[in-house]
């Protein structure tokens, strides 16, 4: 399935020492796909690792889609991706709000985030009173939405962000504004600092480690962003590998394991 090509060995020494891990956590945008295009070699590499018996999980900071929708998209591209192999900042936020016994949540987010919350039995409101304001990627973001979020916060609501990625990569390297751009607006208006659920916080990775029943050192976290993917792996004490197929074009951080694309994961 995987066609052998010349090794991408001009990359870091660390990536030459790449070994097989019992488990892998893959980021999505910029790591496995850009928009609706799978990234070169990604489908082959992930299938090969799965065929060798590795446990595969997918973790995205994108809160706009349910696990079912993401599973459909990945499966259509050819990835082995059952619904329970997928976790996101949206699911993590729902878990957080349930744990904190949220009574009503004002959401600045995509319909998918509303769906996730409702599947967790969490009540959302359009009113200017809530005990939490949850901000994620929101393609229908307006001044009015910002205003209502602000009124909730001035009324005592706590501010939660799914993630703070300022951009994410689409087809042909085009960058689109991410949730972090919207969180910044809400933070600026309110003077508050959001509690972040997604990467770089380690919570989502820790959830997957528990689900996989693997130790942090046995799971390689693979992503395209140093400040989220690699940082959250570090905080969760997992090894990490950076690929340059997304937002990071040059690996400048010394000591980082990195490669141009995912083929290096099969070197050992
Ligand atoms: Mg990414």
Boltz pocket constraint, residues with backbone or C-beta under 6 A from the ligand:
constraints:
  - pocket:
      binder: B
      contacts: [[A, 27], [A, 28], [A, 29], [A, 30], [A, 31], [A, 223], [A, 224], [A, 225], [A, 246]]
      max_distance: 6.0
